[in-house]
């Protein structure tokens, strides 16, 4: 998911723990019910029809990853965890 987001693509994913928190605002992707592949397929098919909305989701997705999950940020988090151990 973060790989696609870092490339500026909107994401369609099931709302499960972890994913729900990242996509909850609807700004960088669409959430669908878990274990319902038909719902996911319909959401994926809708994205190209809303080109400007999809573009904005992609921009926000990339910004979200750069802000919250950059290599520097992840390295700092790892150092914090290791310092506790």
Phi and psi in degrees as GROMACS dihedral restraints (atoms count N, CA, C in turn):
[ dihedral_restraints ]
;  ai    aj    ak    al  type     phi  dphi    fc
    3     4     5     6     1   -65.2    20    10
    4     5     6     7     1   -30.2    20    10
    6     7     8     9     1   -62.8    20    10
    7     8     9    10     1   -47.0    20    10
    9    10    11    12     1   -64.3    20    10
   10    11    12    13     1   -43.5    20    10
   12    13    14    15     1   -62.1    20    10
   13    14    15    16     1   -40.4    20    10
   15    16    17    18     1   -67.2    20    10
   16    17    18    19     1   -19.9    20    10
   18    19    20    21     1   -89.8    20    10
   19    20    21    22     1     0.2    20    10
   21    22    23    24     1    85.8    20    10
   22    23    24    25     1    23.2    20    10
   24    25    26    27     1   -99.6    20    10
   25    26    27    28     1   138.9    20    10
   27    28    29    30     1   -69.8    20    10
   28    29    30    31     1   155.1    20    10
   30    31    32    33     1  -117.0    20    10
   31    32    33    34     1   141.6    20    10
   33    34    35    36     1  -115.7    20    10
   34    35    36    37     1   121.0    20    10
   36    37    38    39     1  -148.4    20    10
   37    38    39    40     1   159.1    20    10
   39    40    41    42     1   -74.9    20    10
   40    41    42    43     1   142.3    20    10
   42    43    44    45     1   -81.8    20    10
   43    44    45    46     1    93.6    20    10
   45    46    47    48     1  -125.2    20    10
   46    47    48    49     1   168.0    20    10
   48    49    50    51     1   -50.9    20    10
   49    50    51    52     1   133.9    20    10
   51    52    53    54     1    94.7    20    10
   52    53    54    55     1   -60.4    20    10
   54    55    56    57     1   -64.9    20    10
   55    56    57    58     1   -41.8    20    10
   57    58    59    60     1   -56.1    20    10
   58    59    60    61     1   -42.3    20    10
   60    61    62    63     1   -67.7    20    10
   61    62    63    64     1   -35.3    20    10
   63    64    65    66     1   -74.2    20    10
   64    65    66    67     1   -42.3    20    10
   66    67    68    69     1  -100.3    20    10
   67    68    69    70     1     4.7    20    10
   69    70    71    72     1   -56.7    20    10
   70    71    72    73     1   -31.9    20    10
   72    73    74    75     1   -77.0    20    10
   73    74    75    76     1   -15.8    20    10
   75    76    77    78     1    76.0    20    10
   76    77    78    79     1     7.4    20    10
   78    79    80    81     1   -80.8    20    10
   79    80    81    82     1   -29.3    20    10
   81    82    83    84     1  -121.6    20    10
   82    83    84    85     1    11.2    20    10
   84    85    86    87     1   174.0    20    10
   85    86    87    88     1   177.6    20    10
   87    88    89    90     1  -112.8    20    10
   88    89    90    91     1   139.3    20    10
   90    91    92    93     1  -103.3    20    10
   91    92    93    94     1   139.1    20    10
   93    94    95    96     1  -128.8    20    10
   94    95    96    97     1   160.0    20    10
   96    97    98    99     1   -61.6    20    10
   97    98    99   100     1   144.3    20    10
   99   100   101   102     1   -68.0    20    10
  100   101   102   103     1   155.1    20    10
  102   103   104   105     1    58.8    20    10
  103   104   105   106     1    31.0    20    10
  105   106   107   108     1  -133.0    20    10
  106   107   108   109     1    78.0    20    10
  108   109   110   111     1   -59.0    20    10
  109   110   111   112     1   -29.4    20    10
  111   112   113   114     1   -63.5    20    10
  112   113   114   115     1   -40.6    20    10
  114   115   116   117     1   -64.5    20    10
  115   116   117   118     1   -41.3    20    10
  117   118   119   120     1   -64.0    20    10
  118   119   120   121     1   -43.8    20    10
  120   121   122   123     1   -60.7    20    10
  121   122   123   124     1   -44.7    20    10
  123   124   125   126     1   -62.6    20    10
  124   125   126   127     1   -39.3    20    10
  126   127   128   129     1   -65.5    20    10
  127   128   129   130     1   -42.3    20    10
  129   130   131   132     1   -62.5    20    10
  130   131   132   133     1   -41.3    20    10
  132   133   134   135     1   -66.4    20    10
  133   134   135   136     1   -28.6    20    10
  135   136   137   138     1   -74.5    20    10
  136   137   138   139     1   -31.8    20    10
  138   139   140   141     1   -54.9    20    10
  139   140   141   142     1   -50.2    20    10
  141   142   143   144     1   -61.8    20    10
  142   143   144   145     1   -25.6    20    10
  144   145   146   147     1   -72.0    20    10
  145   146   147   148     1   -15.5    20    10
  147   148   149   150     1  -118.4    20    10
  148   149   150   151     1    64.4    20    10
  150   151   152   153     1   -54.9    20    10
  151   152   153   154     1   -46.8    20    10
  153   154   155   156     1   -67.8    20    10
  154   155   156   157     1   -40.8    20    10
  156   157   158   159     1   -62.5    20    10
  157   158   159   160     1   -44.2    20    10
  159   160   161   162     1   -63.7    20    10
  160   161   162   163     1   -40.2    20    10
  162   163   164   165     1   -62.4    20    10
  163   164   165   166     1   -43.9    20    10
  165   166   167   168     1   -65.1    20    10
  166   167   168   169     1   -40.0    20    10
  168   169   170   171     1   -61.1    20    10
  169   170   171   172     1   -41.1    20    10
  171   172   173   174     1   -63.8    20    10
  172   173   174   175     1   -41.8    20    10
  174   175   176   177     1   -62.4    20    10
  175   176   177   178     1   -46.9    20    10
  177   178   179   180     1   -65.4    20    10
  178   179   180   181     1   -38.1    20    10
  180   181   182   183     1   -59.8    20    10
  181   182   183   184     1   -46.6    20    10
  183   184   185   186     1   -63.4    20    10
  184   185   186   187     1   -43.3    20    10
  186   187   188   189     1   -62.2    20    10
  187   188   189   190     1   -42.3    20    10
  189   190   191   192     1   -59.0    20    10
  190   191   192   193     1   -47.2    20    10
  192   193   194   195     1   -66.0    20    10
  193   194   195   196     1   -44.3    20    10
  195   196   197   198     1   -62.2    20    10
  196   197   198   199     1   -35.2    20    10
  198   199   200   201     1   -79.0    20    10
  199   200   201   202     1   -41.9    20    10
  201   202   203   204     1  -105.4    20    10
  202   203   204   205     1   -20.7    20    10
  204   205   206   207     1  -135.2    20    10
  205   206   207   208     1    31.3    20    10
  207   208   209   210     1   -68.9    20    10
  208   209   210   211     1   163.2    20    10
  210   211   212   213     1   -58.3    20    10
  211   212   213   214     1   -43.3    20    10
  213   214   215   216     1   -62.8    20    10
  214   215   216   217     1   -42.6    20    10
  216   217   218   219     1   -65.3    20    10
  217   218   219   220     1   -43.0    20    10
  219   220   221   222     1   -66.7    20    10
  220   221   222   223     1   -38.6    20    10
  222   223   224   225     1   -63.6    20    10
  223   224   225   226     1   -40.7    20    10
  225   226   227   228     1   -63.4    20    10
  226   227   228   229     1   -41.0    20    10
  228   229   230   231     1   -63.7    20    10
  229   230   231   232     1   -41.3    20    10
  231   232   233   234     1   -61.9    20    10
  232   233   234   235     1   -42.8    20    10
  234   235   236   237     1   -61.3    20    10
  235   236   237   238     1   -40.8    20    10
  237   238   239   240     1   -60.3    20    10
  238   239   240   241     1   -44.7    20    10
  240   241   242   243     1   -65.6    20    10
  241   242   243   244     1   -44.2    20    10
  243   244   245   246     1   -66.8    20    10
  244   245   246   247     1   -33.0    20    10
  246   247   248   249     1   -64.5    20    10
  247   248   249   250     1   -31.6    20    10
  249   250   251   252     1   -72.6    20    10
  250   251   252   253     1   -35.6    20    10
